[in-house]
Amino acid sequence: MRNLLLGLRQARYESKVFWRNPPAAFFTFFLPLMFLVIFNLLLGNREITVPGGSTHTSTFYVPSIIALSVISACYTNIAMNMTFSRDRGLLKRVRGTPLPGWAFLFGSISNAVLVAVILVVIIISAGTIFYNVDVPTNTMVAMLVTLVLGAATFCSLGIAVTSLIPNSAAAPAIVNASILPLLFISDIFIPMGNVPDWLITFTNIFPVKHFSSALQATFNPFESGNGFEPVDLMVMFGWMLFGVITSIRFFSWEPRE
C-alpha cells in the first residue's frame, strides 16, 4: 500500500511539473488541434470511400488526429523526457531514494496518459462541434479499448526506444526518425489510396497503421457491428509486449558513457 501511494504521489508530482510549464502545455494541446483545422480546411470537403459507403474526409481526420495525439503524448514525450532525465542524472538519483523505480515510471506514464485523455476529448469535441463528426455510440466500447491499448503500446515503446538513444542530443533525431515516416504512410496525415502493395505490407508490420485503422473503424458512420478490429488489436498487443520486454531488459537508469 505504501508503494502504491508513492506511485500516486509521483503521478501527482509529474502532473504539477507539466502544468507549471504553460508554454509547453499550451503547444502540447494546440498543435494537434491546429493539424485538425489545417487538414480540414485543405481536404475536409472531399469524399473518401470507407467500408459501407463514402463520407467526407472530416470523418477521417478526427480519429487520425486522435491517434497522432496519443502517439505524441505516450511515445514521443515519454522517450524525450526519459532520455533527458537520464542524461541529467535524475534517473540515477531516483534509484538512490526510497522511491521504487516502477513508481517513478508510473508517474511519468500516468501524466502522459492524462495528457492523451485530454487531447482525445478536445479533438472529439472539436470534430463534433465544427465538423459534424458523430461521436461513436454503438462502437464506443471498441473506441475506448483501442485507446487504452494504444496508449499502453506507445508508452511501452517510448520507454523501450530510450535504449537506442545514446544521449539527449540525439534524442530528437532518433525519436522523430522512428515515428514521423510512419505517420505519413499509416493513414494519419494522408488517407492512403492507391499505394504499392509492398508499402501496405511494410506499414502493416508496425503498430501506427493498426492503431489508426482500429480508430477509423470506430468512427465509420456505416459501421453496424461493435467496431472491434481483432487483427489490429492483436498486432498492437504484440508490440506492447515487445516494448515491455525490451524495457525490462535494456532500460538504463544511468547516463550513457
Protein Blocks (a to p, Z undefined) as FASTA:
>chain_A
ZZmmmmmmmmmmmmmmmmmmmklmmmmmmmmmmmmmmmmmmmmmpccddehiacdfklmm
mmmmmmmmmmmmmmmmmmmmmmmmmmnommmmmmmpmbdfklmmmmmmmmmmmmmmmmmm
mmmmmmmmmnopacdfklmmmmmmmmmmmmmmmmmmmmmmmmmpmbfklmmmmmmmmmmm
mmmmnopmpccfbdcfklmmmmmmpmklmmmmmmmmmmmmkbmbnopafklmmmmmmmmm
mmmmmmmmmocfbdcZZ
